[in-house]
């Protein structure tokens, strides 16, 4: 007989919004779901601060059994998070691309085969945080508020030099209803950049199991109340440590 699905308070990066809507369809065990802006990845300390406040808020509830994070380690932005009443669960990954691929092992294998690949998903596309003409135009607008034209041109050239380290745009398809449009967008970006384009099927199992409470310790780190999440410099990616110790900082 299968175990009952735990009641989960979900804290998720908005990059997963469409995929979570698909995988959590019909779920009655998610009494609290909150998404956070993708841009917080640029400020790990701010990401940690905002997520800790959200963890504390859900911790005060009596209608959840655990708190799930749809995040990876994310530049150590999640390191240091600590629950007080409910277990905290997070996939053992460095970032969201491994979650889209279903495991850190599949992502590592993909990287070995294509170290110059850049990954596109619906969430990253919507935020215009992937290489392409719209991203360049958005950066120019943002930088122009802070710098003169010469400095803006210099910074944009640096950005394009970073893009030049890649040569393939890979669209990760998890079967969302916008997959065709977003794959077409990724292809247009690839054409503009002069890159190759690939479309590969992602693996929803890791994200689905996070949502539905199937938390084996090989794929998920569970932080019990009184402990905190910390970076681990090995294949485990992360670990639990007593909350009175300092989590590994970025």
Residue pairs with C-beta under 8 A, 6 or more apart in sequence:
5 29
5 212
5 213
6 29
6 65
6 66
6 213
7 29
7 30
7 31
7 63
7 64
7 65
7 66
8 29
8 30
8 64
8 65
8 66
8 67
8 68
8 211
8 213
9 30
9 31
9 32
9 33
9 58
9 61
9 64
9 66
9 67
9 68
9 86
10 20
10 30
10 32
10 33
10 34
10 67
10 68
10 70
10 211
11 34
11 36
11 51
11 54
11 55
11 58
11 67
11 68
11 69
11 70
11 71
12 20
12 33
12 34
12 35
12 36
12 69
12 70
12 71
13 35
13 36
13 38
13 40
13 41
13 70
13 71
13 74
13 96
13 123
14 35
14 36
14 37
14 38
14 123
14 127
15 38
15 96
15 121
15 123
15 124
15 127
16 35
16 70
16 96
16 99
16 123
16 207
17 35
17 123
18 122
18 123
18 176
18 177
18 178
19 100
19 122
19 123
19 174
19 176
19 204
19 207
20 33
20 70
20 207
20 211
21 176
22 174
22 175
22 176
22 177
22 204
23 204
23 207
23 208
23 211
24 30
24 33
24 211
27 211
27 212
29 212
29 213
30 211
31 61
31 63
31 64
32 58
32 61
32 63
32 64
34 54
36 47
36 50
36 51
36 54
38 123
38 124
38 127
38 129
39 127
40 46
40 47
40 50
40 77
41 47
41 74
41 75
41 77
43 77
44 74
44 75
44 76
44 77
44 250
45 77
45 250
47 74
47 77
47 78
48 77
48 78
48 79
48 80
48 81
51 69
51 71
51 77
51 78
51 81
52 80
52 81
52 82
55 67
55 81
55 82
55 83
55 88
56 84
58 64
58 67
58 86
59 67
59 83
59 84
59 85
59 86
60 85
64 86
65 86
65 87
66 86
66 87
66 88
66 89
66 213
67 83
67 86
67 87
67 88
67 89
68 89
68 90
68 210
68 211
69 78
69 81
69 88
69 89
69 90
70 91
70 99
70 207
70 210
70 211
71 77
71 78
71 90
71 91
71 96
72 78
72 90
72 91
72 93
72 94
72 95
72 96
72 98
72 99
72 237
73 79
73 93
73 94
73 95
73 231
73 237
73 238
74 94
74 95
74 96
75 250
76 231
76 247
76 248
76 249
76 250
77 250
78 90
78 229
79 229
79 230
79 231
79 238
79 247
79 248
79 249
79 250
80 228
80 229
80 230
80 246
80 247
80 249
81 88
81 223
81 228
81 229
81 247
82 88
82 223
82 226
82 227
82 228
82 229
82 243
83 223
83 224
83 225
83 227
84 225
84 226
85 225
86 225
87 222
87 223
87 224
87 225
88 222
88 223
88 229
89 210
89 215
89 220
89 221
89 222
89 223
90 220
90 221
90 223
90 229
90 238
91 98
91 99
91 206
91 207
91 210
91 219
91 220
91 221
92 104
92 218
92 219
92 220
92 221
92 236
92 237
92 238
93 99
93 103
93 104
93 107
93 206
93 237
94 104
94 237
96 121
97 107
97 119
97 121
97 172
98 104
98 106
98 107
98 206
99 206
99 207
100 119
100 121
100 172
100 174
100 202
100 203
100 207
101 107
101 110
101 172
101 202
101 203
102 202
102 203
102 204
102 205
102 206
103 203
103 205
103 206
103 219
104 237
106 203
110 117
110 200
111 117
114 168
114 170
116 165
116 166
116 167
116 168
117 166
117 168
117 169
117 170
117 198
118 130
118 131
118 163
118 166
118 168
118 169
118 170
118 195
119 170
119 171
119 172
120 130
120 169
120 170
120 171
120 172
120 182
120 185
120 186
120 189
121 171
121 172
121 174
121 182
121 202
122 176
122 178
122 179
122 182
124 130
125 182
125 185
125 186
128 134
128 135
128 138
129 135
130 169
130 186
130 189
131 163
131 166
131 169
131 189
131 193
132 185
132 188
132 189
132 192
132 193
133 189
133 192
136 156
136 159
136 160
139 155
139 156
139 159
140 152
140 156
143 151
143 152
143 155
143 156
144 152
147 155
163 193
166 195
167 195
167 196
168 190
168 195
168 196
168 197
168 198
169 186
169 187
169 189
169 190
169 193
169 195
169 196
169 197
169 198
170 186
170 197
170 198
170 199
170 200
171 182
171 183
171 186
171 187
171 197
171 198
171 199
171 200
172 200
172 202
173 179
173 183
173 199
173 200
173 201
173 202
174 201
174 202
174 204
174 207
175 204
176 182
183 199
186 197
186 199
187 197
189 195
190 196
190 197
191 197
206 219
209 215
209 219
209 220
210 220
215 222
221 229
221 236
221 237
221 238
221 239
221 240
222 240
223 229
223 240
224 240
226 242
226 243
227 240
227 241
227 242
227 243
228 240
228 241
228 242
228 243
228 245
228 247
229 238
229 239
229 240
229 247
230 238
230 239
230 240
230 241
230 245
230 247
230 248
231 237
231 238
231 239
231 247
231 248
232 238
232 239
241 247
